[in-house]
Amino acid sequence: MFKTKIKKLAAFVLISFMSVGLLGTTLAEAHPHEWPPHRHEEPRRDPPPQNNEGHSTGEVTTAAIVGAIIAKNT
């Protein structure tokens, strides 16, 4: 009988801790105020257009990969 009471008490204590944790999480998530408050930022401006006389990043990357493969195989 003593072992049964200990098991019931342990189960009650564990369920209580889980309930308090769940309740605390629910209250923390449902809190209406946000912290830190949102900052209002100015919209970002597009950079000025640049001359497109050079190679794109994709072309340079592809050339580097192909060059590395060729160098490895020779």
Protein Blocks (a to p, Z undefined) as FASTA:
>chain_A
ZZmmmmmmmmmmmmmmmmmmmmmmmmmmmpmbdcddddddddddddddddfkbccfklmm
mmmmmmmmmmmmZZ
